[in-house]
Amino acid sequence: MAEAVTVQDVASWDADLHTPTDGLGWTVNHPEPRVMFGLMMRAPLADVPKKNSWG
């Protein structure tokens, strides 16, 4: 059986998402692509009502 997800788990996921987005700094000259990538990585973790999402 799966373990329950805690607030601390979600907070650590957000912190872990900084690793790939920060690592992209050398690949682009402008900050906008890094910001967009970070937003795309965080989108699946967003609290979106099922009415407006694909779930």
C-alpha positions as CSV (number, residue, x, y, z in Angstrom):
1,M,0.0,0.0,0.0
2,A,1.2,3.5,-0.8
3,E,2.3,5.9,2.0
4,A,0.4,9.1,2.6
5,V,1.9,12.2,1.2
6,T,2.7,14.9,3.7
7,V,3.2,18.7,3.5
8,Q,6.9,18.1,4.1
9,D,7.0,15.7,1.2
10,V,5.5,18.3,-1.2
11,A,7.9,21.1,0.1
12,S,10.9,18.8,-0.5
13,W,9.7,18.1,-4.1
14,D,9.6,21.9,-4.7
15,A,13.1,22.2,-3.4
16,D,14.2,19.3,-5.5
17,L,12.8,20.9,-8.6
18,H,15.4,23.7,-8.3
19,T,18.2,21.3,-9.1
20,P,17.2,20.7,-12.8
21,T,16.1,24.3,-13.4
22,D,19.3,25.8,-11.8
23,G,21.4,23.4,-13.9
24,L,20.0,24.8,-17.1
25,G,21.7,28.2,-16.6
26,W,24.7,27.4,-18.9
27,T,22.4,26.3,-21.8
28,V,20.5,29.5,-22.3
29,N,21.4,33.2,-22.5
30,H,18.1,34.5,-21.2
31,P,16.3,33.8,-17.9
32,E,12.9,33.4,-19.5
33,P,13.5,29.8,-20.7
34,R,14.6,28.8,-17.3
35,V,11.6,30.3,-15.7
36,M,9.2,28.6,-18.2
37,F,10.9,25.2,-17.6
38,G,10.5,25.7,-13.9
39,L,6.8,26.4,-14.3
40,M,6.3,23.4,-16.5
41,M,8.1,21.2,-14.0
42,R,5.8,22.5,-11.2
43,A,2.6,22.3,-13.1
44,P,1.8,18.7,-12.3
45,L,2.2,19.5,-8.6
46,A,-0.3,22.4,-8.8
47,D,-3.6,22.1,-6.8
48,V,-6.0,22.4,-9.8
49,P,-9.7,21.4,-9.4
50,K,-10.6,18.3,-11.4
51,K,-13.3,20.3,-13.2
52,N,-10.5,22.4,-14.9
53,S,-7.8,19.7,-15.3
54,W,-7.4,16.6,-17.3
55,G,-7.7,14.3,-14.3
